[in-house]
Amino acid sequence: MKDVAYPAMRLQVVFPDEVLPMTALAAHLIPVVEDVGMVESAVYIADPRWEGVVDAATRVRAAMERNGGFPMPARGLAPVPPTPPAGDPAGDS
């Protein structure tokens, strides 16, 4: 296994051809997370840089699957439930 250092995160990869796609994903994702912060998913998706994150994640997924990694569903591991609108009784605790 090879360790790859990256500011704010440490990746462990089994296959060298996963390093560049994962590094590219981090390079796209980290600035968005740092700029946008902890907000609803819709804010991330609306960010103009999000398309680059999705493209980079697609390349990571392809590399992992080529190397026998676990296949993931087309839409990720689990759906994120929508946030109920303010004042919606389902959203009030």
Secondary structure, 3 states (H helix, E strand, C coil): CEEEEECCEEEEECCHHHHHHHHHHHHHHHHHHHHHCCCCHHHHHHCCCHHHHHHHHHHHHHHHHHCCCCCCCCCCCCCCCCCCCCCCHHHCC
